[in-house]
């Protein structure tokens, strides 16, 4: 179906999977598989945790600051990109 829409719109089909999209797809698959038994995930840089995100809608910085991701998500009209820009981007070095 997608190929027919691309052809009808005269779009050049993009590769189904690129190395970059493969990385995101693998991460999404791992997270989906572990969602029932993992309550927090740590984002690291060079092996050092920079942010811990839990399944309750909060995140924790290296300095112990608690970020209300769920509240921000609701305040931005349930907009994921605005939530990340407001709460996550400023605290990741």
PDB file with one MODEL, atoms N, CA, C and O in Angstrom:
MODEL        1
ATOM      1  N   UNK A   1       0.816  -1.187   0.000  1.00  0.00           N
ATOM      2  CA  UNK A   1       0.000   0.000   0.000  1.00  0.00           C
ATOM      3  C   UNK A   1       0.864   1.258   0.000  1.00  0.00           C
ATOM      4  O   UNK A   1       0.594   2.202  -0.742  1.00  0.00           O
ATOM      5  N   UNK A   2       1.900   1.269   0.831  1.00  0.00           N
ATOM      6  CA  UNK A   2       2.773   2.443   0.912  1.00  0.00           C
ATOM      7  C   UNK A   2       3.462   2.704  -0.413  1.00  0.00           C
ATOM      8  O   UNK A   2       3.608   3.856  -0.823  1.00  0.00           O
ATOM      9  N   UNK A   3       3.888   1.638  -1.091  1.00  0.00           N
ATOM     10  CA  UNK A   3       4.562   1.807  -2.391  1.00  0.00           C
ATOM     11  C   UNK A   3       3.615   2.421  -3.425  1.00  0.00           C
ATOM     12  O   UNK A   3       4.032   3.251  -4.233  1.00  0.00           O
ATOM     13  N   UNK A   4       2.345   2.015  -3.401  1.00  0.00           N
ATOM     14  CA  UNK A   4       1.374   2.583  -4.346  1.00  0.00           C
ATOM     15  C   UNK A   4       1.144   4.071  -4.068  1.00  0.00           C
ATOM     16  O   UNK A   4       1.014   4.866  -4.998  1.00  0.00           O
ATOM     17  N   UNK A   5       1.094   4.438  -2.800  1.00  0.00           N
ATOM     18  CA  UNK A   5       0.917   5.847  -2.445  1.00  0.00           C
ATOM     19  C   UNK A   5       2.119   6.670  -2.870  1.00  0.00           C
ATOM     20  O   UNK A   5       1.968   7.780  -3.379  1.00  0.00           O
ATOM     21  N   UNK A   6       3.322   6.127  -2.662  1.00  0.00           N
ATOM     22  CA  UNK A   6       4.524   6.823  -3.100  1.00  0.00           C
ATOM     23  C   UNK A   6       4.523   7.025  -4.609  1.00  0.00           C
ATOM     24  O   UNK A   6       4.860   8.105  -5.094  1.00  0.00           O
ATOM     25  N   UNK A   7       4.146   5.996  -5.346  1.00  0.00           N
ATOM     26  CA  UNK A   7       4.108   6.096  -6.805  1.00  0.00           C
ATOM     27  C   UNK A   7       3.058   7.121  -7.247  1.00  0.00           C
ATOM     28  O   UNK A   7       3.319   7.923  -8.144  1.00  0.00           O
ATOM     29  N   UNK A   8       1.884   7.100  -6.630  1.00  0.00           N
ATOM     30  CA  UNK A   8       0.815   8.035  -6.993  1.00  0.00           C
ATOM     31  C   UNK A   8       1.216   9.474  -6.707  1.00  0.00           C
ATOM     32  O   UNK A   8       0.813  10.385  -7.430  1.00  0.00           O
ATOM     33  N   UNK A   9       2.002   9.688  -5.665  1.00  0.00           N
ATOM     34  CA  UNK A   9       2.433  11.032  -5.294  1.00  0.00           C
ATOM     35  C   UNK A   9       3.757  11.410  -5.958  1.00  0.00           C
ATOM     36  O   UNK A   9       4.299  12.487  -5.709  1.00  0.00           O
ATOM     37  N   UNK A  10       4.273  10.515  -6.806  1.00  0.00           N
ATOM     38  CA  UNK A  10       5.542  10.730  -7.512  1.00  0.00           C
ATOM     39  C   UNK A  10       6.697  10.950  -6.532  1.00  0.00           C
ATOM     40  O   UNK A  10       7.568  11.789  -6.761  1.00  0.00           O
ATOM     41  N   UNK A  11       6.689  10.191  -5.446  1.00  0.00           N
ATOM     42  CA  UNK A  11       7.758  10.256  -4.466  1.00  0.00           C
ATOM     43  C   UNK A  11       8.786   9.181  -4.759  1.00  0.00           C
ATOM     44  O   UNK A  11       8.456   8.109  -5.266  1.00  0.00           O
ATOM     45  N   UNK A  12      10.028   9.477  -4.436  1.00  0.00           N
ATOM     46  CA  UNK A  12      11.082   8.484  -4.574  1.00  0.00           C
ATOM     47  C   UNK A  12      11.054   7.609  -3.328  1.00  0.00           C
ATOM     48  O   UNK A  12      11.210   8.112  -2.215  1.00  0.00           O
ATOM     49  N   UNK A  13      10.859   6.310  -3.502  1.00  0.00           N
ATOM     50  CA  UNK A  13      10.818   5.440  -2.326  1.00  0.00           C
ATOM     51  C   UNK A  13      12.137   5.471  -1.568  1.00  0.00           C
ATOM     52  O   UNK A  13      13.213   5.449  -2.164  1.00  0.00           O
ATOM     53  N   UNK A  14      12.036   5.522  -0.260  1.00  0.00           N
ATOM     54  CA  UNK A  14      13.235   5.477   0.568  1.00  0.00           C
ATOM     55  C   UNK A  14      13.509   4.023   0.948  1.00  0.00           C
ATOM     56  O   UNK A  14      12.607   3.188   0.902  1.00  0.00           O
ATOM     57  N   UNK A  15      14.746   3.722   1.320  1.00  0.00           N
ATOM     58  CA  UNK A  15      15.028   2.352   1.724  1.00  0.00           C
ATOM     59  C   UNK A  15      14.148   1.970   2.918  1.00  0.00           C
ATOM     60  O   UNK A  15      13.847   2.807   3.769  1.00  0.00           O
ATOM     61  N   UNK A  16      13.749   0.728   2.971  1.00  0.00           N
ATOM     62  CA  UNK A  16      12.897   0.274   4.055  1.00  0.00           C
ATOM     63  C   UNK A  16      13.621   0.422   5.387  1.00  0.00           C
ATOM     64  O   UNK A  16      13.044   0.910   6.358  1.00  0.00           O
ATOM     65  N   UNK A  17      14.875   0.007   5.436  1.00  0.00           N
ATOM     66  CA  UNK A  17      15.650   0.120   6.666  1.00  0.00           C
ATOM     67  C   UNK A  17      17.042   0.632   6.333  1.00  0.00           C
ATOM     68  O   UNK A  17      17.712   0.132   5.429  1.00  0.00           O
ATOM     69  N   UNK A  18      17.458   1.638   7.084  1.00  0.00           N
ATOM     70  CA  UNK A  18      18.812   2.167   6.985  1.00  0.00           C
ATOM     71  C   UNK A  18      19.547   1.788   8.268  1.00  0.00           C
ATOM     72  O   UNK A  18      18.912   1.363   9.233  1.00  0.00           O
ATOM     73  N   UNK A  19      20.871   1.932   8.299  1.00  0.00           N
ATOM     74  CA  UNK A  19      21.569   1.631   9.556  1.00  0.00           C
ATOM     75  C   UNK A  19      21.032   2.446  10.729  1.00  0.00           C
ATOM     76  O   UNK A  19      20.909   1.926  11.838  1.00  0.00           O
ATOM     77  N   UNK A  20      20.715   3.705  10.497  1.00  0.00           N
ATOM     78  CA  UNK A  20      20.188   4.554  11.570  1.00  0.00           C
ATOM     79  C   UNK A  20      18.809   4.084  12.029  1.00  0.00           C
ATOM     80  O   UNK A  20      18.560   3.956  13.227  1.00  0.00           O
ATOM     81  N   UNK A  21      17.915   3.828  11.071  1.00  0.00           N
ATOM     82  CA  UNK A  21      16.578   3.384  11.468  1.00  0.00           C
ATOM     83  C   UNK A  21      16.624   1.995  12.112  1.00  0.00           C
ATOM     84  O   UNK A  21      15.797   1.683  12.969  1.00  0.00           O
ATOM     85  N   UNK A  22      17.581   1.168  11.706  1.00  0.00           N
ATOM     86  CA  UNK A  22      17.735  -0.147  12.315  1.00  0.00           C
ATOM     87  C   UNK A  22      18.071  -0.011  13.802  1.00  0.00           C
ATOM     88  O   UNK A  22      17.535  -0.745  14.632  1.00  0.00           O
ATOM     89  N   UNK A  23      18.950   0.921  14.133  1.00  0.00           N
ATOM     90  CA  UNK A  23      19.303   1.141  15.546  1.00  0.00           C
ATOM     91  C   UNK A  23      18.065   1.511  16.349  1.00  0.00           C
ATOM     92  O   UNK A  23      17.849   0.963  17.430  1.00  0.00           O
ATOM     93  N   UNK A  24      17.247   2.430  15.840  1.00  0.00           N
ATOM     94  CA  UNK A  24      16.031   2.834  16.547  1.00  0.00           C
ATOM     95  C   UNK A  24      15.030   1.685  16.642  1.00  0.00           C
ATOM     96  O   UNK A  24      14.375   1.508  17.669  1.00  0.00           O
ATOM     97  N   UNK A  25      14.919   0.921  15.586  1.00  0.00           N
ATOM     98  CA  UNK A  25      13.989  -0.210  15.595  1.00  0.00           C
ATOM     99  C   UNK A  25      14.417  -1.262  16.611  1.00  0.00           C
ATOM    100  O   UNK A  25      13.576  -1.831  17.307  1.00  0.00           O
ATOM    101  N   UNK A  26      15.715  -1.523  16.702  1.00  0.00           N
ATOM    102  CA  UNK A  26      16.211  -2.501  17.674  1.00  0.00           C
ATOM    103  C   UNK A  26      15.968  -2.011  19.095  1.00  0.00           C
ATOM    104  O   UNK A  26      15.514  -2.780  19.942  1.00  0.00           O
ATOM    105  N   UNK A  27      16.266  -0.743  19.368  1.00  0.00           N
ATOM    106  CA  UNK A  27      16.016  -0.192  20.697  1.00  0.00           C
ATOM    107  C   UNK A  27      14.535  -0.266  21.058  1.00  0.00           C
ATOM    108  O   UNK A  27      14.190  -0.625  22.184  1.00  0.00           O
ATOM    109  N   UNK A  28      13.668   0.068  20.121  1.00  0.00           N
ATOM    110  CA  UNK A  28      12.224   0.002  20.376  1.00  0.00           C
ATOM    111  C   UNK A  28      11.789  -1.428  20.660  1.00  0.00           C
ATOM    112  O   UNK A  28      10.957  -1.662  21.536  1.00  0.00           O
ATOM    113  N   UNK A  29      12.341  -2.376  19.931  1.00  0.00           N
ATOM    114  CA  UNK A  29      11.980  -3.778  20.137  1.00  0.00           C
ATOM    115  C   UNK A  29      12.435  -4.275  21.513  1.00  0.00           C
ATOM    116  O   UNK A  29      11.695  -4.980  22.199  1.00  0.00           O
ATOM    117  N   UNK A  30      13.648  -3.905  21.906  1.00  0.00           N
ATOM    118  CA  UNK A  30      14.152  -4.308  23.217  1.00  0.00           C
ATOM    119  C   UNK A  30      13.296  -3.704  24.324  1.00  0.00           C
ATOM    120  O   UNK A  30      12.935  -4.392  25.279  1.00  0.00           O
ATOM    121  N   UNK A  31      12.972  -2.422  24.197  1.00  0.00           N
ATOM    122  CA  UNK A  31      12.130  -1.777  25.200  1.00  0.00           C
ATOM    123  C   UNK A  31      10.747  -2.427  25.263  1.00  0.00           C
ATOM    124  O   UNK A  31      10.221  -2.665  26.350  1.00  0.00           O
ATOM    125  N   UNK A  32      10.171  -2.709  24.121  1.00  0.00           N
ATOM    126  CA  UNK A  32       8.843  -3.337  24.090  1.00  0.00           C
ATOM    127  C   UNK A  32       8.875  -4.717  24.742  1.00  0.00           C
ATOM    128  O   UNK A  32       7.932  -5.101  25.433  1.00  0.00           O
ATOM    129  N   UNK A  33       9.946  -5.452  24.524  1.00  0.00           N
ATOM    130  CA  UNK A  33      10.043  -6.799  25.083  1.00  0.00           C
ATOM    131  C   UNK A  33      10.235  -6.778  26.599  1.00  0.00           C
ATOM    132  O   UNK A  33       9.862  -7.735  27.277  1.00  0.00           O
ATOM    133  N   UNK A  34      10.804  -5.716  27.134  1.00  0.00           N
ATOM    134  CA  UNK A  34      11.115  -5.656  28.554  1.00  0.00           C
ATOM    135  C   UNK A  34      10.143  -4.799  29.357  1.00  0.00           C
ATOM    136  O   UNK A  34      10.339  -4.615  30.558  1.00  0.00           O
ATOM    137  N   UNK A  35       9.116  -4.280  28.729  1.00  0.00           N
ATOM    138  CA  UNK A  35       8.237  -3.319  29.390  1.00  0.00           C
ATOM    139  C   UNK A  35       7.549  -3.892  30.628  1.00  0.00           C
ATOM    140  O   UNK A  35       7.259  -3.136  31.555  1.00  0.00           O
ATOM    141  N   UNK A  36       7.282  -5.169  30.677  1.00  0.00           N
ATOM    142  CA  UNK A  36       6.575  -5.750  31.814  1.00  0.00           C
ATOM    143  C   UNK A  36       7.465  -5.970  33.032  1.00  0.00           C
ATOM    144  O   UNK A  36       6.953  -6.082  34.146  1.00  0.00           O
ATOM    145  N   UNK A  37       8.788  -6.034  32.850  1.00  0.00           N
ATOM    146  CA  UNK A  37       9.626  -6.357  33.999  1.00  0.00           C
ATOM    147  C   UNK A  37      10.717  -5.340  34.294  1.00  0.00           C
ATOM    148  O   UNK A  37      11.531  -5.567  35.189  1.00  0.00           O
ATOM    149  N   UNK A  38      10.762  -4.249  33.586  1.00  0.00           N
ATOM    150  CA  UNK A  38      11.784  -3.215  33.815  1.00  0.00           C
ATOM    151  C   UNK A  38      11.078  -1.915  34.152  1.00  0.00           C
ATOM    152  O   UNK A  38      10.248  -1.444  33.375  1.00  0.00           O
ATOM    153  N   UNK A  39      11.392  -1.331  35.296  1.00  0.00           N
ATOM    154  CA  UNK A  39      10.690  -0.132  35.742  1.00  0.00           C
ATOM    155  C   UNK A  39      11.459   1.157  35.506  1.00  0.00           C
ATOM    156  O   UNK A  39      10.895   2.242  35.647  1.00  0.00           O
ATOM    157  N   UNK A  40      12.720   1.062  35.153  1.00  0.00           N
ATOM    158  CA  UNK A  40      13.506   2.260  34.908  1.00  0.00           C
ATOM    159  C   UNK A  40      14.601   1.954  33.895  1.00  0.00           C
ATOM    160  O   UNK A  40      15.131   0.844  33.845  1.00  0.00           O
ATOM    161  N   UNK A  41      14.925   2.953  33.096  1.00  0.00           N
ATOM    162  CA  UNK A  41      15.972   2.828  32.093  1.00  0.00           C
ATOM    163  C   UNK A  41      16.966   3.960  32.301  1.00  0.00           C
ATOM    164  O   UNK A  41      16.574   5.099  32.553  1.00  0.00           O
ATOM    165  N   UNK A  42      18.227   3.653  32.197  1.00  0.00           N
ATOM    166  CA  UNK A  42      19.275   4.666  32.344  1.00  0.00           C
ATOM    167  C   UNK A  42      19.855   4.995  30.980  1.00  0.00           C
ATOM    168  O   UNK A  42      20.261   4.108  30.230  1.00  0.00           O
ATOM    169  N   UNK A  43      19.887   6.274  30.673  1.00  0.00           N
ATOM    170  CA  UNK A  43      20.593   6.746  29.494  1.00  0.00           C
ATOM    171  C   UNK A  43      22.004   7.065  29.938  1.00  0.00           C
ATOM    172  O   UNK A  43      22.206   7.780  30.920  1.00  0.00           O
ATOM    173  N   UNK A  44      22.978   6.539  29.221  1.00  0.00           N
ATOM    174  CA  UNK A  44      24.364   6.763  29.605  1.00  0.00           C
ATOM    175  C   UNK A  44      25.131   7.438  28.489  1.00  0.00           C
ATOM    176  O   UNK A  44      24.765   7.359  27.316  1.00  0.00           O
ATOM    177  N   UNK A  45      26.199   8.102  28.880  1.00  0.00           N
ATOM    178  CA  UNK A  45      27.149   8.660  27.919  1.00  0.00           C
ATOM    179  C   UNK A  45      28.525   8.241  28.402  1.00  0.00           C
ATOM    180  O   UNK A  45      28.923   8.560  29.523  1.00  0.00           O
ATOM    181  N   UNK A  46      29.241   7.535  27.562  1.00  0.00           N
ATOM    182  CA  UNK A  46      30.563   7.000  27.929  1.00  0.00           C
ATOM    183  C   UNK A  46      30.501   6.175  29.205  1.00  0.00           C
ATOM    184  O   UNK A  46      31.408   6.228  30.035  1.00  0.00           O
ATOM    185  N   UNK A  47      29.417   5.408  29.355  1.00  0.00           N
ATOM    186  CA  UNK A  47      29.272   4.530  30.495  1.00  0.00           C
ATOM    187  C   UNK A  47      28.807   5.196  31.777  1.00  0.00           C
ATOM    188  O   UNK A  47      28.667   4.534  32.805  1.00  0.00           O
ATOM    189  N   UNK A  48      28.567   6.495  31.727  1.00  0.00           N
ATOM    190  CA  UNK A  48      28.132   7.239  32.915  1.00  0.00           C
ATOM    191  C   UNK A  48      26.643   7.575  32.774  1.00  0.00           C
ATOM    192  O   UNK A  48      26.252   8.189  31.781  1.00  0.00           O
ATOM    193  N   UNK A  49      25.806   7.190  33.743  1.00  0.00           N
ATOM    194  CA  UNK A  49      24.387   7.524  33.656  1.00  0.00           C
ATOM    195  C   UNK A  49      24.175   9.043  33.654  1.00  0.00           C
ATOM    196  O   UNK A  49      24.726   9.758  34.491  1.00  0.00           O
ATOM    197  N   UNK A  50      23.372   9.516  32.709  1.00  0.00           N
ATOM    198  CA  UNK A  50      23.061  10.944  32.651  1.00  0.00           C
ATOM    199  C   UNK A  50      21.585  11.213  32.933  1.00  0.00           C
ATOM    200  O   UNK A  50      21.213  12.329  33.296  1.00  0.00           O
ATOM    201  N   UNK A  51      20.746  10.190  32.765  1.00  0.00           N
ATOM    202  CA  UNK A  51      19.321  10.359  33.028  1.00  0.00           C
ATOM    203  C   UNK A  51      18.709   8.981  33.241  1.00  0.00           C
ATOM    204  O   UNK A  51      18.984   8.047  32.487  1.00  0.00           O
ATOM    205  N   UNK A  52      17.878   8.862  34.271  1.00  0.00           N
ATOM    206  CA  UNK A  52      17.125   7.638  34.503  1.00  0.00           C
ATOM    207  C   UNK A  52      15.655   7.968  34.307  1.00  0.00           C
ATOM    208  O   UNK A  52      15.132   8.898  34.920  1.00  0.00           O
ATOM    209  N   UNK A  53      14.995   7.205  33.454  1.00  0.00           N
ATOM    210  CA  UNK A  53      13.579   7.413  33.150  1.00  0.00           C
ATOM    211  C   UNK A  53      12.809   6.212  33.669  1.00  0.00           C
ATOM    212  O   UNK A  53      13.149   5.068  33.368  1.00  0.00           O
ATOM    213  N   UNK A  54      11.764   6.479  34.454  1.00  0.00           N
ATOM    214  CA  UNK A  54      10.984   5.369  34.990  1.00  0.00           C
ATOM    215  C   UNK A  54       9.615   5.264  34.315  1.00  0.00           C
ATOM    216  O   UNK A  54       9.200   6.162  33.583  1.00  0.00           O
ATOM    217  N   UNK A  55       8.936   4.173  34.568  1.00  0.00           N
ATOM    218  CA  UNK A  55       7.648   3.920  33.921  1.00  0.00           C
ATOM    219  C   UNK A  55       6.499   4.667  34.591  1.00  0.00           C
ATOM    220  O   UNK A  55       5.343   4.493  34.207  1.00  0.00           O
ATOM    221  N   UNK A  56       6.802   5.492  35.582  1.00  0.00           N
ATOM    222  CA  UNK A  56       5.781   6.267  36.273  1.00  0.00           C
ATOM    223  C   UNK A  56       5.709   7.705  35.760  1.00  0.00           C
ATOM    224  O   UNK A  56       4.963   8.522  36.300  1.00  0.00           O
ATOM    225  N   UNK A  57       6.486   8.015  34.716  1.00  0.00           N
ATOM    226  CA  UNK A  57       6.429   9.344  34.124  1.00  0.00           C
ATOM    227  C   UNK A  57       7.391  10.334  34.742  1.00  0.00           C
ATOM    228  O   UNK A  57       7.183  11.544  34.640  1.00  0.00           O
ATOM    229  N   UNK A  58       8.436   9.845  35.377  1.00  0.00           N
ATOM    230  CA  UNK A  58       9.441  10.724  35.968  1.00  0.00           C
ATOM    231  C   UNK A  58      10.813  10.384  35.409  1.00  0.00           C
ATOM    232  O   UNK A  58      11.048   9.290  34.897  1.00  0.00           O
ATOM    233  N   UNK A  59      11.708  11.353  35.524  1.00  0.00           N
ATOM    234  CA  UNK A  59      13.101  11.129  35.159  1.00  0.00           C
ATOM    235  C   UNK A  59      13.958  11.745  36.253  1.00  0.00           C
ATOM    236  O   UNK A  59      13.536  12.673  36.944  1.00  0.00           O
ATOM    237  N   UNK A  60      15.171  11.214  36.402  1.00  0.00           N
ATOM    238  CA  UNK A  60      16.072  11.641  37.462  1.00  0.00           C
ATOM    239  C   UNK A  60      17.420  11.976  36.846  1.00  0.00           C
ATOM    240  O   UNK A  60      17.972  11.196  36.069  1.00  0.00           O
ATOM    241  N   UNK A  61      17.949  13.152  37.203  1.00  0.00           N
ATOM    242  CA  UNK A  61      19.230  13.592  36.660  1.00  0.00           C
ATOM    243  C   UNK A  61      20.377  13.130  37.554  1.00  0.00           C
ATOM    244  O   UNK A  61      20.155  12.588  38.637  1.00  0.00           O
ATOM    245  N   UNK A  62      21.593  13.350  37.093  1.00  0.00           N
ATOM    246  CA  UNK A  62      22.784  12.999  37.876  1.00  0.00           C
ATOM    247  C   UNK A  62      22.851  13.764  39.182  1.00  0.00           C
ATOM    248  O   UNK A  62      23.439  13.291  40.154  1.00  0.00           O
ATOM    249  N   UNK A  63      22.251  14.944  39.208  1.00  0.00           N
ATOM    250  CA  UNK A  63      22.299  15.772  40.419  1.00  0.00           C
ATOM    251  C   UNK A  63      21.154  15.457  41.377  1.00  0.00           C
ATOM    252  O   UNK A  63      21.049  16.065  42.442  1.00  0.00           O
ATOM    253  N   UNK A  64      20.291  14.502  40.999  1.00  0.00           N
ATOM    254  CA  UNK A  64      19.173  14.133  41.857  1.00  0.00           C
ATOM    255  C   UNK A  64      17.894  14.894  41.584  1.00  0.00           C
ATOM    256  O   UNK A  64      16.892  14.704  42.274  1.00  0.00           O
ATOM    257  N   UNK A  65      17.921  15.741  40.595  1.00  0.00           N
ATOM    258  CA  UNK A  65      16.718  16.495  40.228  1.00  0.00           C
ATOM    259  C   UNK A  65      15.677  15.545  39.639  1.00  0.00           C
ATOM    260  O   UNK A  65      16.011  14.676  38.833  1.00  0.00           O
ATOM    261  N   UNK A  66      14.417  15.712  40.040  1.00  0.00           N
ATOM    262  CA  UNK A  66      13.324  14.890  39.530  1.00  0.00           C
ATOM    263  C   UNK A  66      12.568  15.695  38.484  1.00  0.00           C
ATOM    264  O   UNK A  66      12.163  16.831  38.733  1.00  0.00           O
ATOM    265  N   UNK A  67      12.382  15.098  37.312  1.00  0.00           N
ATOM    266  CA  UNK A  67      11.668  15.753  36.215  1.00  0.00           C
ATOM    267  C   UNK A  67      10.302  15.104  36.052  1.00  0.00           C
ATOM    268  O   UNK A  67      10.202  13.882  35.943  1.00  0.00           O
ATOM    269  N   UNK A  68       9.267  15.901  36.036  1.00  0.00           N
ATOM    270  CA  UNK A  68       7.907  15.405  35.872  1.00  0.00           C
ATOM    271  C   UNK A  68       7.587  15.306  34.379  1.00  0.00           C
ATOM    272  O   UNK A  68       7.038  16.240  33.795  1.00  0.00           O
ATOM    273  N   UNK A  69       7.928  14.186  33.772  1.00  0.00           N
ATOM    274  CA  UNK A  69       7.695  14.003  32.343  1.00  0.00           C
ATOM    275  C   UNK A  69       6.203  13.921  32.026  1.00  0.00           C
ATOM    276  O   UNK A  69       5.740  14.497  31.041  1.00  0.00           O
ATOM    277  N   UNK A  70       5.460  13.207  32.859  1.00  0.00           N
ATOM    278  CA  UNK A  70       4.027  13.039  32.614  1.00  0.00           C
ATOM    279  C   UNK A  70       3.298  14.375  32.701  1.00  0.00           C
ATOM    280  O   UNK A  70       2.452  14.677  31.859  1.00  0.00           O
ATOM    281  N   UNK A  71       3.616  15.163  33.699  1.00  0.00           N
ATOM    282  CA  UNK A  71       2.986  16.479  33.837  1.00  0.00           C
ATOM    283  C   UNK A  71       3.323  17.393  32.672  1.00  0.00           C
ATOM    284  O   UNK A  71       2.460  18.112  32.169  1.00  0.00           O
ATOM    285  N   UNK A  72       4.569  17.365  32.247  1.00  0.00           N
ATOM    286  CA  UNK A  72       4.985  18.178  31.102  1.00  0.00           C
ATOM    287  C   UNK A  72       4.292  17.711  29.834  1.00  0.00           C
ATOM    288  O   UNK A  72       3.859  18.529  29.022  1.00  0.00           O
ATOM    289  N   UNK A  73       4.184  16.401  29.661  1.00  0.00           N
ATOM    290  CA  UNK A  73       3.508  15.838  28.486  1.00  0.00           C
ATOM    291  C   UNK A  73       2.067  16.332  28.418  1.00  0.00           C
ATOM    292  O   UNK A  73       1.597  16.741  27.357  1.00  0.00           O
ATOM    293  N   UNK A  74       1.368  16.294  29.548  1.00  0.00           N
ATOM    294  CA  UNK A  74      -0.020  16.778  29.574  1.00  0.00           C
ATOM    295  C   UNK A  74      -0.084  18.283  29.344  1.00  0.00           C
ATOM    296  O   UNK A  74      -0.976  18.766  28.647  1.00  0.00           O
ATOM    297  N   UNK A  75       0.864  19.033  29.930  1.00  0.00           N
ATOM    298  CA  UNK A  75       0.873  20.495  29.797  1.00  0.00           C
ATOM    299  C   UNK A  75       1.161  20.952  28.377  1.00  0.00           C
ATOM    300  O   UNK A  75       0.755  22.044  27.978  1.00  0.00           O
ATOM    301  N   UNK A  76       1.860  20.121  27.612  1.00  0.00           N
ATOM    302  CA  UNK A  76       2.179  20.493  26.220  1.00  0.00           C
ATOM    303  C   UNK A  76       1.130  19.974  25.245  1.00  0.00           C
ATOM    304  O   UNK A  76       1.363  19.950  24.037  1.00  0.00           O
ATOM    305  N   UNK A  77      -0.017  19.561  25.761  1.00  0.00           N
ATOM    306  CA  UNK A  77      -1.053  19.029  24.879  1.00  0.00           C
ATOM    307  C   UNK A  77      -0.723  17.637  24.393  1.00  0.00           C
ATOM    308  O   UNK A  77      -1.116  17.249  23.292  1.00  0.00           O
ATOM    309  N   UNK A  78       0.009  16.869  25.221  1.00  0.00           N
ATOM    310  CA  UNK A  78       0.411  15.498  24.907  1.00  0.00           C
ATOM    311  C   UNK A  78       1.346  15.453  23.686  1.00  0.00           C
ATOM    312  O   UNK A  78       1.242  14.573  22.831  1.00  0.00           O
ATOM    313  N   UNK A  79       2.244  16.414  23.639  1.00  0.00           N
ATOM    314  CA  UNK A  79       3.181  16.543  22.527  1.00  0.00           C
ATOM    315  C   UNK A  79       4.548  16.011  22.958  1.00  0.00           C
ATOM    316  O   UNK A  79       5.229  16.632  23.775  1.00  0.00           O
ATOM    317  N   UNK A  80       4.945  14.874  22.415  1.00  0.00           N
ATOM    318  CA  UNK A  80       6.181  14.210  22.820  1.00  0.00           C
ATOM    319  C   UNK A  80       7.424  15.054  22.558  1.00  0.00           C
ATOM    320  O   UNK A  80       8.292  15.168  23.423  1.00  0.00           O
ATOM    321  N   UNK A  81       7.512  15.643  21.371  1.00  0.00           N
ATOM    322  CA  UNK A  81       8.706  16.419  21.031  1.00  0.00           C
ATOM    323  C   UNK A  81       8.872  17.625  21.957  1.00  0.00           C
ATOM    324  O   UNK A  81       9.990  17.946  22.361  1.00  0.00           O
ATOM    325  N   UNK A  82       7.774  18.288  22.290  1.00  0.00           N
ATOM    326  CA  UNK A  82       7.855  19.433  23.212  1.00  0.00           C
ATOM    327  C   UNK A  82       8.259  18.974  24.607  1.00  0.00           C
ATOM    328  O   UNK A  82       8.998  19.671  25.303  1.00  0.00           O
ATOM    329  N   UNK A  83       7.778  17.811  25.015  1.00  0.00           N
ATOM    330  CA  UNK A  83       8.147  17.273  26.323  1.00  0.00           C
ATOM    331  C   UNK A  83       9.641  16.991  26.383  1.00  0.00           C
ATOM    332  O   UNK A  83      10.311  17.370  27.343  1.00  0.00           O
ATOM    333  N   UNK A  84      10.155  16.333  25.368  1.00  0.00           N
ATOM    334  CA  UNK A  84      11.593  16.037  25.315  1.00  0.00           C
ATOM    335  C   UNK A  84      12.399  17.317  25.279  1.00  0.00           C
ATOM    336  O   UNK A  84      13.399  17.440  25.987  1.00  0.00           O
ATOM    337  N   UNK A  85      11.980  18.275  24.464  1.00  0.00           N
ATOM    338  CA  UNK A  85      12.706  19.541  24.359  1.00  0.00           C
ATOM    339  C   UNK A  85      12.699  20.306  25.675  1.00  0.00           C
ATOM    340  O   UNK A  85      13.695  20.936  26.031  1.00  0.00           O
ATOM    341  N   UNK A  86      11.597  20.258  26.393  1.00  0.00           N
ATOM    342  CA  UNK A  86      11.479  21.011  27.641  1.00  0.00           C
ATOM    343  C   UNK A  86      12.188  20.353  28.807  1.00  0.00           C
ATOM    344  O   UNK A  86      12.773  21.052  29.635  1.00  0.00           O
ATOM    345  N   UNK A  87      12.155  19.037  28.901  1.00  0.00           N
ATOM    346  CA  UNK A  87      12.650  18.357  30.095  1.00  0.00           C
ATOM    347  C   UNK A  87      13.922  17.538  29.899  1.00  0.00           C
ATOM    348  O   UNK A  87      14.760  17.486  30.799  1.00  0.00           O
ATOM    349  N   UNK A  88      14.082  16.907  28.755  1.00  0.00           N
ATOM    350  CA  UNK A  88      15.210  15.981  28.586  1.00  0.00           C
ATOM    351  C   UNK A  88      16.427  16.686  27.981  1.00  0.00           C
ATOM    352  O   UNK A  88      17.532  16.574  28.512  1.00  0.00           O
ATOM    353  N   UNK A  89      16.237  17.395  26.900  1.00  0.00           N
ATOM    354  CA  UNK A  89      17.368  18.021  26.204  1.00  0.00           C
ATOM    355  C   UNK A  89      18.180  18.934  27.124  1.00  0.00           C
ATOM    356  O   UNK A  89      19.409  18.892  27.068  1.00  0.00           O
ATOM    357  N   UNK A  90      17.550  19.757  27.969  1.00  0.00           N
ATOM    358  CA  UNK A  90      18.350  20.643  28.822  1.00  0.00           C
ATOM    359  C   UNK A  90      19.247  19.936  29.851  1.00  0.00           C
ATOM    360  O   UNK A  90      20.202  20.539  30.340  1.00  0.00           O
ATOM    361  N   UNK A  91      18.962  18.685  30.185  1.00  0.00           N
ATOM    362  CA  UNK A  91      19.737  18.036  31.245  1.00  0.00           C
ATOM    363  C   UNK A  91      20.727  16.999  30.740  1.00  0.00           C
ATOM    364  O   UNK A  91      21.499  16.449  31.525  1.00  0.00           O
ATOM    365  N   UNK A  92      20.715  16.731  29.462  1.00  0.00           N
ATOM    366  CA  UNK A  92      21.679  15.767  28.914  1.00  0.00           C
ATOM    367  C   UNK A  92      22.896  16.544  28.422  1.00  0.00           C
ATOM    368  O   UNK A  92      22.781  17.400  27.545  1.00  0.00           O
ATOM    369  N   UNK A  93      24.054  16.242  28.988  1.00  0.00           N
ATOM    370  CA  UNK A  93      25.268  16.993  28.607  1.00  0.00           C
ATOM    371  C   UNK A  93      25.684  16.714  27.178  1.00  0.00           C
ATOM    372  O   UNK A  93      26.679  17.264  26.706  1.00  0.00           O
TER     373      UNK A  93
ENDMDL
END
